[in-house]
């Protein structure tokens, strides 16, 4: 609590938390920890009718500099996520018109 107060007051920042129930739901859906992007999509699906998704590579390919759309990263163990399952869910949502992927994804 003290740390949050310090960040909010001294740094003039706000702290927001994801509802633990949402994280638990996403975890149960995937069978493993969701990525931040997957949780973001779950939140967007709750509040918006038109959702466009950009920059989702599902960590495919060998070039680690392309795995994050906004930064270069060094290789690390990503076994806590199931990218193929997330990709399948994104694909199904795109295929049924709930979201639009840029670029379009293929299974």
Secondary structure, DSSP 8 states (H G I E B T S, - for coil): -HHHHHHHHHS--------HHHHHHHHHHHTS---HHHHHHHHHHHH-S--EEE---TT-SS-GGGSSSSS-------TT--HHHHHHHHHHHHHTTS-EEES----
